[in-house]
Amino acid sequence: MSQPTVEPLRSLTARLVDRIALSNPLASAEAVAASRIGLIDFLACAIAGAGDPALAILLATLPPAPGDAVLIRREGRTDAFTAALANGHAGHALDFDDVHASVRGHPSTVILPALLAAVPDSDADAKDFLAAYIVGVETMARLGLGLGSRHYEIGFHATATLGTIGAAAAAARLRRLDAGRIAVALGLAATQSAGLRLQFGSDAKPLHAGLAARAGLTAALLAERGFGGAANFLDGPVGFFSCFAAGAERPERVLDGWGEPWQIVSPGLILKEFAFCTAAHCAAEAILGLIADHDIDPRRIERVTATFPPGGDAALVVRAPDDGIAGRFSVEYVIATALLRRDLGLAHFGAVPVPDDVRTLAARVERRHDETAPRMSNDPATRFTDVTIRFDDGHTLSRRIDRIRGVQDPAAKFADATGSAAHLAGVPALVTAMESRSDLLGLLESLGRESRPR
């Protein structure tokens, strides 16, 4: 008697490809609404960041070629690869763009530039665009969950390493690649995954986002045209997890609960209130709250202590910055600036030298770790900062923040980023309502006109 034939278990990559190609994010009104909000927030950040001096160097070094893609805040059109690179860099230039706990990084500034660049040479409409964005975030986030915490802790920048794959998944979805070509696109993206946290506080950090957006788009377009590559990037002894997870991989988390709810909904995108590293946001909220509630004289401060969970300040790689750009990755600078200026606006986090009084007070800020707390991981519930100010008479003030509040509605952020550019005033309303291809092309037309944010 013959034995029944048992179909071998399909690879993890193949099952992920099915989710990318076949899932229906448009069935979730919450996911679609979240994608519209995320797009508005990204555009605010990219419009403000398009004036970054490092971006001018990048474009001068890698001159654009002719094409139909849009460079945000610049007249004319360019090739898709330059657009993805430049718009990704612009979106991350101010470190003002959204973050996602499952990624432990910034998804929109990688995924959306790749999608915007892929639109002109496609027949995609606005709904296709939003669906691809949701799927790209889901892919990037679930790979982040599958990698575990060690990937980030040993020095990789997840925005860059996972961003290539998230961008490729989104672009492949937008361009309706079949399963075989999506698998190749993911593998081509994974083989380009790169980015180290040692670059935090330098021009190279936003470059990571641009390179990842370009790499993901390149992977999808190569696969679409029949370029070959490995079709099982997640599987086997030399697969992505084997090489990048440092032994902490949990591959079951890639597919378990896919889209139920969508990662863009829960845990969702955190829209940043401040233009500096998310790891300092709890400290910023705590110190601003203390300032609002108490008459604090900075001259009487003896010491400020910021207490994190173990690993909670891993991204804050700068302790004594020379300028506001490096200050984006210094909790010492953030706290001192808040205490002395009563403000943490954009002006303090650009290429401006650190004032002497800020430098002096920042030297009185110390970091500690609560070793009894769970180690900071991808779970946002493990993120907290406890700030204590000790004065010269011995009394103290303390405040603990356990969860970043973020921005709930990016409309005000967008208005601030665009200044008086009248042609951009209608963009949030357009994004909130867009459905057709003409709506999507109208958005691109608005973004590609020169403007000068204040």
Phi and psi in degrees as a GROMACS rama.xvg file:
@    title "Ramachandran Plot"
@    xaxis  label "Phi"
@    yaxis  label "Psi"
@TYPE xy
-76.0818  148.944  SER-2
-82.5629  145.06  GLN-3
-64.4318  146.202  PRO-4
-76.8123  130.468  THR-5
-108.943  122.634  VAL-6
-69.4996  126.781  GLU-7
-61.598  148.687  PRO-8
-61.1185  128.198  LEU-9
-70.6317  151.447  ARG-10
-65.768  158.819  SER-11
-60.9202  -40.3939  LEU-12
-59.5903  -45.3597  THR-13
-62.0478  -39.9313  ALA-14
-70.7564  -34.9583  ARG-15
-64.2203  -42.1987  LEU-16
-57.5248  -42.0084  VAL-17
-58.6728  -42.1012  ASP-18
-63.763  -43.0682  ARG-19
-62.6095  -43.598  ILE-20
-80.4596  -35.0348  ALA-21
-110.708  -17.6433  LEU-22
-68.4421  159.27  SER-23
-122.061  80.9785  ASN-24
-66.3081  -22.0796  PRO-25
-68.7643  -13.4959  LEU-26
-73.4146  -13.9363  ALA-27
-101.867  107.653  SER-28
-61.7487  -34.5297  ALA-29
-64.8531  -41.8129  GLU-30
-66.2179  -41.7832  ALA-31
-63.8758  -43.6658  VAL-32
-62.0998  -41.9239  ALA-33
-64.9488  -35.6499  ALA-34
-67.7242  -35.6688  SER-35
-67.0406  -41.9538  ARG-36
-64.6325  -42.9377  ILE-37
-62.2081  -37.4563  GLY-38
-66.321  -43.3179  LEU-39
-60.7224  -44.2782  ILE-40
-63.4658  -44.3444  ASP-41
-59.0434  -44.9014  PHE-42
-63.231  -37.8689  LEU-43
-58.2163  -46.1114  ALA-44
-67.6432  -41.6499  CYS-45
-71.1977  -36.3568  ALA-46
-65.3241  -44.6975  ILE-47
-67.0644  -36.4627  ALA-48
-83.2003  -8.51218  GLY-49
-67.6987  -16.2841  ALA-50
-89.6916  7.53353  GLY-51
-59.4746  126.044  ASP-52
-57.0882  -33.5817  PRO-53
-65.7091  -30.2587  ALA-54
-67.1722  -36.8465  LEU-55
-61.9734  -40.9355  ALA-56
-63.1064  -42.5292  ILE-57
-60.3585  -45.6243  LEU-58
-71.8753  -30.1635  LEU-59
-72.1043  -31.6385  ALA-60
-80.4487  -35.4467  THR-61
-120.458  76.8498  LEU-62
-59.0495  138.391  PRO-63
-62.1551  150.983  PRO-64
-103.936  163.849  ALA-65
-60.9514  147.398  PRO-66
176.782  -171.262  GLY-67
-111.787  2.42845  ASP-68
-84.9649  158.651  ALA-69
-99.4338  135.529  VAL-70
-98.1614  119.649  LEU-71
-61.0935  129.269  ILE-72
70.3898  21.6038  ARG-73
-134.804  138.759  ARG-74
-68.0645  154.935  GLU-75
83.915  173.305  GLY-76
-117.535  163.148  ARG-77
-144.921  -179.268  THR-78
-73.2781  156.332  ASP-79
-63.1464  -35.9989  ALA-80
-70.2926  -40.3736  PHE-81
-65.8331  -40.043  THR-82
-62.2916  -44.9772  ALA-83
-62.2863  -43.8241  ALA-84
-62.8977  -51.5096  LEU-85
-69.4404  -43.9305  ALA-86
-70.5528  -31.2792  ASN-87
-65.8666  -43.9967  GLY-88
-61.8471  -46.2528  HIS-89
-60.0161  -41.5139  ALA-90
-64.8788  -25.6667  GLY-91
-106.672  -2.58089  HIS-92
-60.761  -35.6385  ALA-93
-96.5825  -0.510355  LEU-94
53.1468  41.2067  ASP-95
-111.181  -3.71727  PHE-96
-85.9265  165.476  ASP-97
-64.2148  158.975  ASP-98
-129.336  162.732  VAL-99
-139.351  130.1  HIS-100
-62.3145  -39.2207  ALA-101
-68.32  -31.5353  SER-102
-78.3151  -34.7117  VAL-103
55.5416  48.3327  ARG-104
-176.067  -161.128  GLY-105
-116.45  101.37  HIS-106
-79.0837  -42.2174  PRO-107
-67.3273  -34.3204  SER-108
-72.4844  -8.16468  THR-109
-103.126  -46.7455  VAL-110
-71.5078  -46.3228  ILE-111
-67.4908  -40.3504  LEU-112
-60.5268  -37.5302  PRO-113
-63.6663  -42.829  ALA-114
-67.6132  -44.7772  LEU-115
-59.2132  -37.7555  LEU-116
-72.4046  -26.8846  ALA-117
-84.4272  -13.2657  ALA-118
-67.1309  -49.7874  VAL-119
-55.9664  -41.1829  PRO-120
-92.8337  50.531  ASP-121
-155.247  178.031  SER-122
-112.609  22.0163  ASP-123
-68.2651  142.679  ALA-124
-104.97  -177.166  ASP-125
-63.6581  -36.1429  ALA-126
-67.5017  -39.7609  LYS-127
-59.9177  -41.7624  ASP-128
-61.0534  -48.5679  PHE-129
-66.454  -37.7662  LEU-130
-63.0501  -41.922  ALA-131
-65.4965  -37.6588  ALA-132
-62.2293  -47.0519  TYR-133
-60.5849  -44.1225  ILE-134
-66.2696  -38.312  VAL-135
-63.0175  -43.1839  GLY-136
-63.7637  -42.9985  VAL-137
-59.5547  -45.2354  GLU-138
-62.4196  -48.7901  THR-139
-63.6403  -42.5498  MET-140
-68.0438  -42.489  ALA-141
-72.0531  -31.232  ARG-142
-66.6119  -35.5471  LEU-143
-62.2154  -43.2192  GLY-144
-63.7953  -39.8488  LEU-145
-69.0243  -31.159  GLY-146
-70.6182  -32.6193  LEU-147
81.4592  -177.871  GLY-148
-81.7227  -20.4903  SER-149
-65.7626  -31.8336  ARG-150
-53.0573  -49.5498  HIS-151
-71.0918  -42.0553  TYR-152
-65.1949  -31.7327  GLU-153
-82.9295  -2.15344  ILE-154
123.897  0.563552  GLY-155
-81.0636  145.866  PHE-156
-95.7449  105.274  HIS-157
-63.2248  -28.5409  ALA-158
-55.2481  -39.8464  THR-159
-82.0929  -47.1348  ALA-160
-73.088  -43.0855  THR-161
-83.238  -25.2225  LEU-162
-62.2685  -36.7998  GLY-163
-58.1009  -41.3591  THR-164
-76.6785  -41.2036  ILE-165
-60.9151  -41.395  GLY-166
-66.6234  -39.7789  ALA-167
-64.82  -42.2943  ALA-168
-61.3858  -43.9518  ALA-169
-65.0065  -46.2765  ALA-170
-65.3559  -38.8493  ALA-171
-64.4888  -39.8941  ALA-172
-64.1829  -46.542  ARG-173
-58.2983  -39.3679  LEU-174
-93.3848  7.94253  ARG-175
57.3188  44.4988  ARG-176
-67.063  148.949  LEU-177
-76.7998  172.738  ASP-178
-59.6904  -43.1301  ALA-179
-61.5561  -40.473  GLY-180
-76.6523  -32.4314  ARG-181
-61.7284  -43.126  ILE-182
-59.7455  -43.7369  ALA-183
-64.9724  -41.9088  VAL-184
-60.0253  -42.9579  ALA-185
-63.088  -40.5609  LEU-186
-66.8522  -40.5195  GLY-187
-64.8362  -35.3245  LEU-188
-68.6234  -45.4868  ALA-189
-60.9835  -34.5118  ALA-190
-73.3417  -10.6485  THR-191
-101.868  2.01693  GLN-192
-64.2357  123.975  SER-193
-161.888  156.208  ALA-194
146.216  125.82  GLY-195
-117.084  141.176  LEU-196
-66.7021  -15.0552  ARG-197
-61.2795  -16.1607  LEU-198
-84.9758  -2.71251  GLN-199
-59.9549  136.265  PHE-200
89.7766  6.53852  GLY-201
-127.548  173.303  SER-202
-60.7653  -23.1014  ASP-203
-70.7515  -23.4496  ALA-204
-64.2299  -51.7101  LYS-205
-66.0526  -27.1441  PRO-206
-59.8823  -35.6043  LEU-207
-51.7477  -46.6505  HIS-208
-64.256  -43.0953  ALA-209
-64.0193  -44.2185  GLY-210
-63.0788  -39.6069  LEU-211
-66.501  -41.3154  ALA-212
-61.9503  -44.5038  ALA-213
-66.2322  -41.4231  ARG-214
-63.892  -42.0809  ALA-215
-64.7072  -42.4913  GLY-216
-64.0707  -43.7712  LEU-217
-58.0394  -44.8329  THR-218
-59.4071  -45.7841  ALA-219
-65.535  -42.7491  ALA-220
-70.7522  -36.2318  LEU-221
-63.3318  -46.9865  LEU-222
-62.438  -38.5149  ALA-223
-60.0301  -34.1749  GLU-224
-90.5662  6.22203  ARG-225
97.0004  7.24917  GLY-226
-63.6151  138.9  PHE-227
-92.976  162.026  GLY-228
178.835  170.284  GLY-229
-61.5159  140.383  ALA-230
-106.236  8.82614  ALA-231
-133.614  61.903  ASN-232
-65.8372  -23.9194  PHE-233
-88.3027  -11.2797  LEU-234
-110.506  155.821  ASP-235
89.1255  173.842  GLY-236
-69.5675  -16.2608  PRO-237
-121.78  27.1355  VAL-238
-77.7083  179.193  GLY-239
-57.8557  -47.4373  PHE-240
-65.6868  -40.92  PHE-241
-59.4523  -35.9139  SER-242
-86.6118  -30.9341  CYS-243
-113.054  -13.6915  PHE-244
-90.2789  -10.7825  ALA-245
54.6853  36.6104  ALA-246
84.0239  0.748229  GLY-247
-103.313  12.8313  ALA-248
-65.8925  146.642  GLU-249
-133.783  76.7912  ARG-250
-59.2078  -25.4489  PRO-251
-62.591  -21.0152  GLU-252
-77.9614  -11.6602  ARG-253
-65.9809  -40.5543  VAL-254
-110.5  -20.3402  LEU-255
-63.2345  112.77  ASP-256
79.9631  19.4785  GLY-257
-49.5702  122.633  TRP-258
70.9267  14.111  GLY-259
-130.396  73.6836  GLU-260
-83.1425  175.899  PRO-261
-67.242  144.913  TRP-262
-62.8708  -24.5916  GLN-263
-70.2035  -16.9602  ILE-264
-96.3294  -48.4562  VAL-265
-142.535  121.335  SER-266
-72.5421  -10.5655  PRO-267
85.7625  167.056  GLY-268
-77.2214  136.302  LEU-269
-96.5978  114.736  ILE-270
-86.6972  120.995  LEU-271
-75.3987  135.487  LYS-272
-84.5511  -26.2871  GLU-273
-125.27  150.483  PHE-274
-91.4394  57.8779  ALA-275
-154.543  175.057  PHE-276
-53.1113  136.583  CYS-277
-58.0038  -30.5077  THR-278
-62.0929  -17.8279  ALA-279
-100.427  0.755322  ALA-280
-70.1983  -39.5385  HIS-281
-62.4366  -41.1906  CYS-282
-63.135  -39.8765  ALA-283
-63.5558  -45.5659  ALA-284
-61.6154  -40.4933  GLU-285
-64.2745  -46.9404  ALA-286
-71.0745  -37.8689  ILE-287
-66.825  -35.0568  LEU-288
-65.7622  -40.1322  GLY-289
-65.5111  -39.3062  LEU-290
-63.3913  -41.0946  ILE-291
-66.7299  -30.5255  ALA-292
-97.5867  -12.2081  ASP-293
-138.233  151.551  HIS-294
-86.7617  87.4146  ASP-295
-93.1356  124.485  ILE-296
-99.6542  107.558  ASP-297
-57.4659  -26.0173  PRO-298
-67.8882  -18.8592  ARG-299
-98.8076  4.22318  ARG-300
-79.5322  125.219  ILE-301
-91.3878  -40.3206  GLU-302
-160.063  144.087  ARG-303
-121.736  131.376  VAL-304
-117.054  127.997  THR-305
-110.997  116.419  ALA-306
-105.411  126.67  THR-307
-116.309  162.256  PHE-308
-68.603  161.065  PRO-309
-55.351  128.181  PRO-310
83.996  -5.60039  GLY-311
-68.5315  -21.1217  GLY-312
-110.029  22.0224  ASP-313
-59.2212  -34.3373  ALA-314
-80.9659  -12.1972  ALA-315
-88.6166  76.2658  LEU-316
-84.2117  -4.45694  VAL-317
-114.579  132.367  VAL-318
-109.866  -31.2722  ARG-319
-132.71  77.0381  ALA-320
-69.598  154.454  PRO-321
-94.7388  -22.5679  ASP-322
-145.66  175.506  ASP-323
-68.2148  -24.9554  GLY-324
-65.6843  -50.1373  ILE-325
-64.57  -28.7957  ALA-326
-63.8259  -17.7374  GLY-327
-63.293  -18.3703  ARG-328
-120.175  30.5411  PHE-329
-134.67  110.172  SER-330
-67.7331  -27.5612  VAL-331
-62.2059  -44.7011  GLU-332
-66.9524  -42.642  TYR-333
-59.7325  -48.2344  VAL-334
-65.7034  -45.6303  ILE-335
-64.1833  -41.3995  ALA-336
-63.4342  -43.7479  THR-337
-60.7279  -44.0214  ALA-338
-66.9946  -36.5056  LEU-339
-90.9248  -30.4904  LEU-340
-108.477  -10.3729  ARG-341
57.0301  29.3102  ARG-342
-161.873  144.1  ASP-343
-129.656  44.8091  LEU-344
-76.1225  173.062  GLY-345
-54.3594  -34.2717  LEU-346
-59.884  -25.2687  ALA-347
-84.4896  -5.90406  HIS-348
-123.883  31.5511  PHE-349
-109.534  -161.655  GLY-350
-81.3549  60.9669  ALA-351
-118.886  138.249  VAL-352
-62.4535  150.245  PRO-353
-74.1873  121.622  VAL-354
-62.2453  153.38  PRO-355
-59.7613  -40.3367  ASP-356
-67.6929  -35.235  ASP-357
-67.8755  -42.568  VAL-358
-60.2918  -41.8869  ARG-359
-65.4932  -45.7782  THR-360
-69.8762  -36.3476  LEU-361
-60.0214  -31.9013  ALA-362
-67.163  -16.0542  ALA-363
-93.3872  3.72077  ARG-364
-95.328  127.786  VAL-365
-121.934  153.75  GLU-366
-105.694  145.179  ARG-367
-136.974  165.291  ARG-368
-127.929  134.36  HIS-369
-85.4685  97.9442  ASP-370
-70.6896  -9.55669  GLU-371
-85.7252  -11.2377  THR-372
-86.5388  155.87  ALA-373
-60.7978  145  PRO-374
-63.3458  138.72  ARG-375
-58.6868  123.729  MET-376
-131.88  -159.725  SER-377
-74.5387  -7.98726  ASN-378
-80.0304  114.842  ASP-379
-63.089  -19.0461  PRO-380
-69.1481  -15.9229  ALA-381
-91.3688  0.157528  THR-382
-90.7435  125.497  ARG-383
-155.602  161.962  PHE-384
-143.31  132.896  THR-385
-110.578  118.679  ASP-386
-108.779  128.127  VAL-387
-125.348  127.809  THR-388
-104.181  126.117  ILE-389
-109.114  129.101  ARG-390
-99.4331  168.902  PHE-391
-68.8454  -14.154  ASP-392
-95.4664  4.99437  ASP-393
95.705  -14.3091  GLY-394
-80.8377  158.61  HIS-395
-131.249  157.732  THR-396
-128.82  137.531  LEU-397
-136.519  150.91  SER-398
-153.427  137.994  ARG-399
-116.106  133.994  ARG-400
-118.071  126.829  ILE-401
-102.928  -14.6132  ASP-402
-151.994  133.737  ARG-403
-68.3385  130.329  ILE-404
-78.2461  -36.0787  ARG-405
65.4238  -173.782  GLY-406
-103.708  128.474  VAL-407
-85.5819  -33.9566  GLN-408
-130.692  114.585  ASP-409
-80.4806  6.12685  PRO-410
-60.5634  -44.2683  ALA-411
-66.8407  -38.571  ALA-412
-61.6589  -41.2918  LYS-413
-64.9996  -44.1085  PHE-414
-61.3747  -40.6824  ALA-415
-66.0235  -40.0308  ASP-416
-67.0301  -33.2569  ALA-417
-94.188  -8.64194  THR-418
58.7983  -127.332  GLY-419
-100.442  19.0298  SER-420
-72.5547  98.7437  ALA-421
-62.5522  -33.4716  ALA-422
-70.4443  -12.0302  HIS-423
-100.902  -7.39298  LEU-424
-60.1445  -31.5506  ALA-425
-88.4945  0.204205  GLY-426
-62.0342  -47.5815  VAL-427
-57.2933  -41.4078  PRO-428
-66.2483  -38.9355  ALA-429
-63.0959  -46.52  LEU-430
-62.7914  -38.4378  VAL-431
-64.3894  -29.0267  THR-432
-111.801  -10.88  ALA-433
-64.1314  141.297  MET-434
-139.813  -34.848  GLU-435
-91.6926  171.858  SER-436
-68.7624  -37.0186  ARG-437
-63.8897  -36.2296  SER-438
-60.2161  -45.6293  ASP-439
-65.2276  -42.8455  LEU-440
-67.5091  -33.3603  LEU-441
-63.8569  -37.2961  GLY-442
-62.4511  -46.66  LEU-443
-59.617  -40.751  LEU-444
-61.2462  -41.8201  GLU-445
-65.7476  -40.3492  SER-446
-70.6305  -26.1627  LEU-447
-87.7608  10.1138  GLY-448
-99.0765  139.704  ARG-449
-64.5197  137.104  GLU-450
-148.992  162.355  SER-451
-127.355  91.1719  ARG-452
-59.9797  145.367  PRO-453
